[in-house]
Amino acid sequence: MAYEVELKQKVLAHLGQCDNISTVCTTYNISRGTLYAWIKNKNKDVLCITHSTTTYTGVAVWIENF
C-alpha cells in the first residue's frame, strides 16, 4: 500500500515528538515495518511519491523540523 508524502511527514514529526514507535503506529494505524521503512528512507533523503497506481521514487530534502 502506498501512502501520501504528507502522511509520512506527519507520522515522522509525531514520532519526533513522542519518541514511541508503538504509540505512533497505533495512532496512525500503520505497521511497525512501515514506520521503520519510512525512518530508513528519511535518513537516506528518499521519498516515495504515489500517483494513481504508479509509485515513483524521488529524492527530496527533508526539513529537520516539520
Residue pairs with C-beta under 8 A, 6 or more apart in sequence:
2 48
2 50
2 55
3 30
3 34
3 48
3 50
4 50
5 47
5 48
5 49
7 28
8 38
8 47
8 48
9 66
10 28
10 66
11 24
11 28
11 30
11 35
11 38
12 38
12 39
12 42
12 66
13 66
14 24
14 27
14 28
15 21
15 24
15 35
15 39
16 66
18 24
21 32
21 35
21 36
22 32
24 30
24 35
25 31
25 32
25 34
25 35
41 47
41 48
42 62
45 59
45 60
45 61
45 62
46 57
46 58
46 59
46 60
47 57
47 58
47 59
47 60
48 55
48 56
48 57
49 55
49 56
49 57
49 58
50 56
